[in-house]
Amino acid sequence: MEESESAHGALQADRSESVWMAMTNLPDEASAARVARAVLEARVAACVNRLAPCQSEYWWQGKPEQAMEYPLLIKTTAGQYGALEAVIRATHPYDVPEVVAWPLVAGLPAYLDWVRTETTGAKATPVEDRPE
């Protein structure tokens, strides 16, 4: 067996551990911070980037709308996506929040391993509740 076949087989072995990038948009900085904290504390994400606000234009209830929104880029795994979506839906202020995700096809192996390790699904102990 060639090395590339072996590496390919290892990559295909457990799709639930493949690393995904998820995205959602929030209406204000406070709700963006709250959702980011919630997915991290639930351990369904290894990292969340709160991006600069952007102008969104979209159709809502049959009319074109505009809004300033705060995007979140969330690093998770395929196996944790369902739990991530549930946390976002429970904490998001929109009736129909944008929650989309896509698999990463390449990345620094050490970084991808870190995402897998940190995205365990086991609730973290909040910093203020940890013993010193």
ABEGO torsion letter per residue (X at the ends): XBAAAAAAAAAAABAAABBBBBBBBBABAAAAAAAAAAAAAAGABABBBBBBBBBBBBBBGGBBBBBBBBBBBBBBBAAAAAAAAAAAAAABABABBBBBBBBBABEBAAAAAAAAAABAGBBBBBAAABBX
